[in-house]
Amino acid sequence: MLWIINNNIEFRPEKNRLSSVTNPELSVILTTPASRCLTLLLEAAPGVVPQQDFFKKVWEDDGMLVPANTLYQNISIVRRGLRTVGETEGTLIATVPRKGFQIENNIRVERVDEIPETEAAANIVDKDDVAGDNALLDVTPPPVSETPDAPEKNKRSRLTRISLMVLSFIVGALLFQYPWYVKSEKNFFDNYKLYETVNGCQFYSRSDDIDGSDSFQKYKNAVIKTGIDCKKYPWIYFSSSSTAPALSALICHRPYERKSESGCITLYFRGLNDD
């Protein structure tokens, strides 16, 4: 199953992937919570999804309690991904004050249930069988002098056409799928580097986001003071800059590279950069 958003964005929830319909090489992998938030919005479109629905279905059903800032951070990830893949600065997700969020009313949302390739190939064969049978009804009767094995030749010819049709479909499907496997998907953390490892926790950030070693030490200590289990969440990414009014950190079970399931949650610290 996949979603087509505004006729130019394709969203595959099971892979947490957004991609361009017209430019398949342009794609973004969302975090798992962000992907779940987008799925709720699309299923309810154009209706409003209350904040409590996000908390329950995205986190509480998995036994996690998160602050409101975590929801806002993941909605921001979804918005950034949609703008990147859709190559637009327009607003696709609207904030409804004191209620929740919704897909903008002017955005077209379409759900597509994909047909497995084997079933699609079978359908093509069935249709060609019917067309072949009907075509035989229109054929001019053979002359009296035609050899007795003419019906058998016609049957072999029809089977050959069917085989070529199925083979063409399979080759076309493989060629269509090929770019998805050979291209390198965009990763938000490609330009992040490892700064320090403490008790198993690996701290990553962009070099231009750290205003000297003091800022990094302050960020690192803030995360450690939360009591984080470094065995459970060893990969930590500082996703905001030292000039931002607050610090956000993405902590993950597995490295956030090109895996659809990295098991990440967000920590949010307000006022950390005020002093």
N, C-alpha and C positions, 0 to 999 in steps of 0.2 A: 504494500500500500504506500502511496506517496501523495503529496499535496502540491498543487500548482497555485502559486500566489501571484496575483496581478499579471498573469500570462507570461512572466519572464523569470520566475524563481521556482525552483523545484526543491521540496523538502522531503527527505526520507527519514522518518522518526527512528526506525530501527538502527540506522547508522549515524544518527545525530548530525546529518550532513545537509547543508544548504548549497545549492549549485545553480548556475545560470542556465536557463533553457537554451539560449542562443549561443552561449560560450561555455561548453561543459568543462573546460579547463579551469574556469573560475569557480572555486568552491571554498567553503568554510566548514570546519568541524566545531560544533557547539559543545559546551559542557553538558553532561547528562541532565542536571537540573534545568538548565536553560532550554534544552530540547523538550523537556516535559512541559515547561511553561508555554512554549510555542504551540505544542500539541493541544493543550487546553484552550488556548486562544482560537485556534483554527476550528476545533470541534464546536465551539460556542458561537463562532462568527455568524452574524455581526453583533451578537449579544455581548454583554459585559460579564467578565469572569471576576467574581468577588475575590478580595485578597485572601479570605479564609479558605477558599477552594484551592488556591495555589499552595498555601501552607500545608493543608491536609493531604492533597494528592501528590505533591512533589516531595515533601519531606516527612510529615508526620506518619504517613503510612509505612515509611521505612524506619520509623523509630527515632527520627531526628526532630529537634526543636530549634528553630533558627529565628533570629530577629528580623524585623521588617526590612532592614537595610540589605539583608541577603537576597530578599525577593527583588528589591530595586536593582541590585547589582546584576542579577540574572536577566531581568527585563532589559537592562542596558546592553548586555552581551547579545541578546536576541536582536535588538534594534541595530546594533553595529554590524552584526552579520547580515541582516537583511539589506542594509544600505550598501555594504560592500559587494554582495552578490548581485543585487538589483541595480548597482551602479547608479544610485539616486540619492539625493539628500532629502527626499520627501519623507513625511511621517507615515509609517505603516501601522504602528501601534499607538493608540491614544490612551492617555491617562484620564480616568473618570474620577474626579475628586471625591474622596470619602467613600468610594465604592470599590474600584479595582481598575482593570485594564480591558481593552477591547481592540479588535482589528478595525481600522478605519472603515466607515460605511462605504466609501467609494472604492475599496480594494476588493477585487474579485478573488474568491477562494474556491478551489475545485479539488475534490477528493477523487483520486484515481485508484481503482483496485486493479492491480496488474495481473495479467493472465500468465501462468507459467508457460515457458517456451514449448514444452512438450505438448501441452493442450492447444496452444496456438497453432503448432505445426499440424496437429490432428484436424483442426478446424479447416485449415487450408486444403488438406487432402480431401476432406469430405466435400467441400465446395467444388473442387476440381472434378471429383467424381460425378457430381450432379451436372456440371457444365459439360463434361465429356459425354455423358449419356444423352443429354439434350442435343448436343452437336451431332451425334450419330443419327438422330431422328431426322435431321435436315440434310443428311448426305444423299446425293443422287444415287439411286440404285446402280450397282456395278453392271457393266455390260455382260451379256450372256456368256461371252468368251472368257470371263475372269476365272482364275483358277479356284478350286474348292477351298484352299487354305487362306483366302482373303480375310474372312472374319478373324482368324487367329492373328494375322498380321496387324489388323486394326487394334486388337486387344493389346498386343505387345507395344504398339506405338503409343497407345494411351497410357500404359503403365510407365513407359519411358518419360513421357511428359510429366506425369505425376512425380516421378523420382527426381527429375530435374527441378521441378518447382519446390519440392521439399528441401533439396540440397541448396538451392539459391536462398531460401529463407534462412536456413541454418547459418550459411556463410555471412549473410547480411546481418543477422543477429550478433554473430561473433565480432564482426567489424565494428558494429555499433557499441558493443561493450568494451572493446579494446582500449579506447582512450581512458576509461575509468581506472584501468589497472596500470597503465604506463605513466599516467601523469602524476605529478607530485602535488598532493593536496596542501592547501595553504594552512599553516600552523601559526597560531597567534604567538607562540613562544620560541620561534626559530631563532630570533635575535637575542634571546636571553642567555646568560652565562652563569655558571656556578660560582658563587662568591665564597661560601664557607659551609662546612659540614660540622654540626654540633650534635653529639649523642645520637647520630643516625639521621638527624634532620638535615636535608640538603636545601640550602637557601639560594634561589635564583632571582636575578633581576637584570634589567637592561643597564648598560654602563652609564647612559645619559640620564637615568632616573635616580641615581644616587649622588647626592650633593655632599661628597666627602665621606670618609669612613665613619664619622660620628652618626650621620643619618642612618647608615646601614646597621650599625650596632643598636641604635634605638629601635629600629623596625624589628630586628632579630629578637631583642629582649622582650618586646611587646608580645610577639608570638609565643615565645617560650613560657612567659608568665601565665598564659592561658591554660597551661598544663597539658599541652598537646602530646599525644602518644606518638613518638617518632617511629615506632615500629609499625604503627597502623597508617600513619600519614607522613612518610619520609620525604615527599617532594613538595616544596613550598615555593610558590611564585609570587613575588611582589608585583601586582598588576597596576599599581598607581604610582605616580611620580612624587618626588620629594616636595614639589610645589603645590600638590593637591591639598585641599582642606582636611582630608581624611585619608587613612591608609587602608587599602584592601589587599588581602592576601588569599591566594587560591592554594588550598592544601589538598593533596591527592594521594590515593592508595598506590597508584602507579604513575610513571612519568607521563606527562601530558605531551604526547608526540602525535602519532597518527592513529591512536586507538580510540574507538568510539566509546569505550567504557573505562575511564580513568578513575572513577569513584571520587570525584572532587567535591569539596564544599568550600564556602567562602567565609573568611573572617573579615570583619569591618571594624576599624578603630577611628572614632571621631576625636578631634582635638589633639591628636598626637603631634601634629606639625605646628601647633600654636606657640610652643615655647621656643 
